[in-house]
Amino acid sequence: MNLTHTVMIENIKELLRKEAEAVENIPVTDQYQKAVDAIYRHVHVLGGKLVTSGMGKAGQIAMNMATTFCSTGVPSVFLHPSEAQHGDLGVFQKNDILLLISNSGKTTEIVELTQLAHKLNADLPFIVISGNPDSPLAKAADIFLSTGNPKEVCLLGMTPTTSTTAMTVIGDILVVETMRKSKFTALDYSKRHHGGYLGQKSRKLSTEK
């Protein structure tokens, strides 16, 4: 192994250490309980759905959260914040709940989305995932989940890297804890995920119990 390969391996190990450290330092507060309870109530009790939104990289994570929630028993849809201003606000219905992702908590399109959504439904609650607890978005949120504002591992300290890792993990926590609260089973999963390996596996698990 030459020196270049050795250096790269050490660099990768350091990146992994920093990413893992960022995950371990995500603040764990009672806001998680409130978020799970709110999602469960609005979806499973009141018959609404979860609407997720974010801009740029955060938007991609919000989209992934929506699809993951859908497969685990929570009807969800991703709303692009820019498209929302051109008619897609119509996706909102009574008893929905909004989950917003913005690392800075200042993203113009997301802040505007909250204002427009509240004009449509003044009682619409929203959960915010952000690294900035002092941001306009965080202060206006009903429930705030902090990423811990980790330093990006990007060499420039700018590209969303470590922050998006933390956002993804927070989304996973919300999904898993909502599954736990709703007592979501392998049979429930198989009804929503028929195709592929996971569909086969879920059907097998559901027949074994």
N, C-alpha and C positions, 0 to 999 in steps of 0.2 A: 504494500500500500504506500503510495507516494505521499509527499507532504501536503499536496493540494487536497487529496481525498481525506487525509487526517484532519485538516483544518475544517473542511466542510462538515465532517461528522461531528466535530466539536461544536461548530456553529449550530447545527441542527439540534443537538442535545440542549444547547442553551436556549434556543427558541422554544423547545418543548417545555423546558423548565419554567420559562416566563409565562407561557400560555397556561400551564397547570397552576402556577402561582396566582394568576389572575382569576381563575375559576375558584380556587380555594378562598380567595379574598372577597368573593361576592357577598355583600351584606345579607344576612338571613334575619328577617324581621317578621312581625305579625302581619305585614302587608301581604305576604304569600297566602296566609290563611284567608284574608279578606278577598284576595283575588280569586282564589279557588271557589270560595263560597259564592262570590258574585257571579262567576261564570256558571256554576251549577244552578244557581237560582234562576238566572235569566234564561238559560237554555232548557234545563230539565223541569223546572217548576212553572215558569211563565210562558214557555214555548217560543222564546226568541232565539236569536242566533248570535254567534260571535263574529264581529267584523274586525279584521286586522288591517293595519296600514303602516306604511313607512316609505321613505324616499331613498332612492339609490340602493346602497348595500343593505341598509336597514329594511328597505322594502322587500328585498329578496328573502330576508329572514322572516319577515311578516307573512309573506306568501307561503313559505315552507310551514310556518306554524299553522296557518289556516288548513292546509292539506293534511297535516298530521292530526290536528284536532278532528277534522272530518272523519278520518279513519278510526278514531277512537271514541266515537259517539257524540261529538259536539258539532252540530251543523255550523260551518264556518265559511266565510268568504273573504278574499283579499280585495280591498278597495284601494286603487291607485289614487293618491291625494290630488294629482293634477286632473285626472279624469273625473274625479268627484265634482269638480267645478264646471263640468260640461255635461251634467245630467246623471252621472253615476251615483249621486247622493240618493237617488231613488231606491237604492238597494236597502236603505234603512227601513225597518218596520218596528211596530210597537214591541217593546220588551227586549230589543237588541242591546248588546253591550259592545263597546269599542275598545280595542287594544292597539295602542300606538307605540311605535318604536322610533326613537331619535336619540342618538348619542349626545348631541349638544343640547337637546331639548329646546332648540331655537329654530329648527328647520321651518322656514316660512310656510311651505305648503302644508305641513302637519299642523302648525298653529292655526292656520286659516281653516283647515278641515274641522278642527274642534269648534270653531266659531260658527261655521256653516251648519255643522251637524246639530248644534244646540239651537240654531234658529229653526231647524226642521223639527227637532224634538228637544225641548228644554230639559227633559228629565233623563236624557241619554247619559248613562255613566261611562266613564272611560278609565282604563288602566294604562299607565305609562311605564315603559321600560326605557331608562336613560342613565347616562353617566353624570348628569348635572342636576342635583337636587334643588338648585337655586334658579333653575330656568323657568321661563313662563309656562312651559308645558307641564313641568313637574308641579308647580304651584297650583295649577288649575285642575290637576288630576284628582279623581276620587280615590284612586289607589296608585301608589308610586313604588316601583321596584327598581332599585339602584343596581347598576352593573359594578359599582365600586370605582368607576372611572379609571380603568387600568391604562397604563402607558402602552401605546401601540408598539408592536415589535418591528413594524416597518422601519427600514433604515432611516427614513426621513421623519419618522414619528408622526406621519400624517395619514397614510392609507389605513382605512378601517381593517384591522387584523385582530388584535387582542380584544378590542371592544365588541366585535361581531361574534367572537367566540363566546364571550360572556352572555351576550344577548341570546344566542342559540341555546346555551345551557339553561338560562332562565325559562325560555320557552319549553324546553324539555321537562323542567320541573313542574310547570303549570299543567302540561299534558298529563304527566304521570299522576300527579296528585288529584287531578280532576277525575281520572280513570278510577283511582282508589275511592274517591268520594261517591262516584256513581255506581261502584261495584261492577265495572265493565268486565265482561268475561270473554273467553276465547270464542264462544258461540256468537256473542255480539260482534266480535271482530270479523268473524268469518262471513257474516251477513253483509258487511261493508267492504270486504276485501276478498273478492272471489278468485281473482286471477293470480297466477304466478306461485312462486314458492311459499310466500307468506299466506296466501289463500289456502293452499294445501295443508300447511302446518297448522293454521288456526282451526281448520275443519277436523284435523286429526286430534288436536288437543281437546276440542269440544266434545268429541265422541268418547274420549278416554275418561272423562270426568262424570 
